[in-house]
Amino acid sequence: MDTEGACPQNDYNWNTDDELEVFGIPSPSPTYSSQESSGHSVVESSVTCASADCTKLFSHFVGMGFSREAVIKAIEEHGDENEEDILETLLTVTASVEDPIPDVSNKPSSCAKKSDKQVDIYDEGSCPRSPENTFTIEKDETLSILVNMGYPLEEALVAIDKCGPEAEICELTDFICATQLEKEIDSLLEDPPNKKHETSNSTHKKQRDRYYLRSNKRMKLQEEKKKSIIFKESEKKPSAIHMEMIRVSSNMRGFSIPNEHSPVVSRKIPSEVSGPPYFYFENVALAPKGVWSKISRFLFEIEPEFVDSKFFCAATRKRGYIHNLPIHNRSPLLPIPPQTIQEALPSTKKWWPSWDKRTKLNCLLTTIAVGPVIERTRKYLDKCGGEPSRKDQENVLRECRRWNLVWVGKNNVAPLEPDEFEMLMGFPKDHTRGGGITRTERYKALGNAFQVDTVAYHLSVLKGRFPNGINVLSLFSGIGGAEVALHRLGIMLKNVVSVEILEVNRHILRCWWEQTNQKGNLIDVEDIQKVSSNQLRQWITKIGGFDLIIGGSPCNNLAGSNRINRDGLEGKHSSLFFDYFRIVEAVMEIQRNETL
């Protein structure tokens, strides 16, 4: 697997039908389509433009750092063929704003939601130069480096003013870190009203430890900065300078996969998070540029493990995982699940045409094809009479890949049934059935779930570590993929605190808990944002501490199929990642203090 490092090129080298069809990259419409809609569109444009050129123009200027609203207005005013006029209007609007440089948040704090956008001072769209600009070129470059390293704009400006524009980066970062540490200590020394506050040696020790940890991270960021390419104005440049990029390997095998000889991998986990408690975080691999670098930076700079579930089942599912689990002596769930479509769905073999070469399904999404898509495909194949031409085959296969359609009769395709979803995702039959749950809700719940066999392979290293049962804090539990994986591994669930916002998902997990005769305790919690440090401390006192914190925050603003508000970690839903980090950090600190 590729290691973490600066990567000014494309972060992803995936060009398969999986990404083209599933992640929302538009493809030409089938030539056999009628005037009917081919189903719910996977791609929606943020601009009311009919031409592909207009969409590209919109993406180009948004990528330069201009706001969506400003770009839309400029295109509407000048049309999509006057690029220079559009740029001039955007620069004029941007220059009129008092502070054109977006505020980039600092290194992780417990509850702040960070921006995923980085500042490129050299990019005219991000910060246009003018005679009135009081920044020198040198100060601009230094400020850009500090902001892209994760320091707040205000603190970076103060450091440059205090230390001078000629100061080295290490001197400026030392000044910022010292200022932050001083603020933290001052806040601890201020007694809240009507409460006693003790200032002890252990308190100061924690602050020193945090300072050293922050300094280590700063030093690593500086090393990455030296490897980065800083583009000059005369050079062709991307929309932003990415100081630290994690390159995603296209083979998606992670550190190891079952039944395949893998080279011995060693990785360094910071001693303060070497576990237990162990933590495990999951999200889509194909996230916007810089997202996994930021997630890694928050989660103690641990290298992500990118895995495609096609190595575990008959469907692809590209995901990234960051965890502090051991990575050696893993073992797969038994029995090994079906590895191809026809092994998983043997009844389809009779009708499967020889020109459909698929052996794996694409990523299982939260929706399926609507009736008109199926009916139109059937009618078209009937009209072909014999075997379709190569072009017609490609058009049919495009729809089959997009919607994961399988062959159920002569010239007849159909979407997967919910129980087939369950089997492919590693859940027991009828896991999501009953209790008044609709088919639509079942598809949505399963499409957002863990692939159980993949997650269980990673968690298998815990089998011998908790012979008396495990205490789990399950965040964004969904329908209980983590709980099912641990149960199938034979690890007793002693206490599980499950945090899940949707009532239908909580009901599914509760039913499974009762049907499998779990002997432990299941505590349901609705809203992760309401989980406080005091609540965590109460749970830890009651059950004796958590052994595993597991979950995957919503991918709504990260997934490639979202072409409207793919805003990264600053998006409305995906920003809940910071609550995951907040809780992990709080649990570790509380349990560490209790052992002192």
Buried (B, 14 or more C-beta within 10 A) or exposed (E): BBEBBBBBEEBBEBEEBBBBBBBBBEBEEBEBBEEEEBBEEBBEBBBEBEEEEBBEBBBBBBBBBBBBEBBBBBBEEBBBEBBEEBBEBBBEBBBEEEEBBBEBBBBBBEEEBBBBBBBBBBBBBBBBBEEEEEBEEEBBBBBBBBBBBBBBBEBBBBBBEEBEBEBEBEEBBBBBBEBBBEEBBEEBEEEEEEEEEEEEEEBEEBBEEBBEBBBEBBEBBBEBBEEBBBBEEEEEBBBBBBBBBBBBBBEBBBBBBBEEEBEEEEEEBEEEBEBBBBBBBBBBBBBBBBBBBBBBBBBBBBBBBBBBBBBBBBBBBBBBBBBBBBBEEBEBBEEEBBBBBBEBBEEBEEBBBEEBEBEBBBBBBBBBBBEBBBEBBBEBBEEBEEEBEEEBBBBBBBBBBBBBBBBBEEBBBBBBBBBBBBBBBBBBEEBBBEEEBEEEBBBBBBBBBBBBBBBBBBBBBBBEBBEEBBBBBBBBBBBBBBBBBBBBBEBBBBBBBBBBBBEBBBBBBBBBBEEEEBEBBBBBBBEBEEBEBEBBBEBBEEBEBBBBBBBBBBBBBBBBBBBEBBBBBBBEBBBBBBBBBBBBBBBBBBBEEEEE
